[in-house]
Amino acid sequence: MKKLALTAVLMLGIAGGTAVFAQAGGDGALTYVNVVLDKIWVHNLGYVVQYRTRSGSARAYLPTAWFLRDDERGLLRNVPRRDADPSMTVFYRDGQFAFVMLNLPHRTHRSWGFVPKYVNIDGEFDVQAVRLEF
């Protein structure tokens, strides 16, 4: 009897999960690109992330506004392992930028830093999408 109940619960969970994914995918094809981050700098206007490319590294500027509740373009995700490398996942819907997810370890991790106040990069945060370089 317990096996029958467990099987029924699992089947309902699978059916419900399939319905959720079908709805999420109904608006268009969602694809992603994941890159490993070398450094994350905190700035008063957002995050500067340095990520690895085939030829070295590049930077992306992510406005703080993207990570607020009423804006769905940014998501911060805590990586529980202290030794895990940070990463950035950029999602696209039908080939257009949809949102970015930063997978970050605790702020005591060696990859975190702060942009000095005398460095003027304010204009770099005037972006509407993440454009990755490879």
Secondary structure as GFF3:
##gff-version 3
##sequence-region A 1 134
A	DSSP	alpha_helix	2	25	.	.	.	ID=ss1
A	DSSP	beta_strand	30	43	.	.	.	ID=ss2
A	DSSP	beta_strand	46	53	.	.	.	ID=ss3
A	DSSP	beta_strand	56	63	.	.	.	ID=ss4
A	DSSP	three_ten_helix	64	67	.	.	.	ID=ss5
A	DSSP	beta_strand	74	78	.	.	.	ID=ss6
A	DSSP	beta_strand	87	93	.	.	.	ID=ss7
A	DSSP	beta_strand	96	104	.	.	.	ID=ss8
A	DSSP	beta_strand	112	114	.	.	.	ID=ss9
A	DSSP	three_ten_helix	122	125	.	.	.	ID=ss10
###
